[in-house]
Amino acid sequence: MTMRHLRRKAVENLTGLSRSAIYDLMAKGAFPRPVKLSSRAVAWPESKIIDWLASRDCA
């Protein structure tokens, strides 16, 4: 099974959050942290974003 990673713009589109909202939530520990793809690129595992969205629907 291949793990897909989402870049920030894709995370914004999927969650409806702005860039600043994503980073504010990350600072509060309320949003998944990205993983480093290279020295200049990060991305979020798609499964972590889907799980985060599902937990928000239940709250």
Secondary structure as UniProt FT lines:
FT   STRAND          5..6
FT   HELIX           8..15
FT   HELIX           19..27
FT   TURN            28..29
FT   STRAND          35..36
FT   STRAND          42..45
FT   HELIX           46..58
//
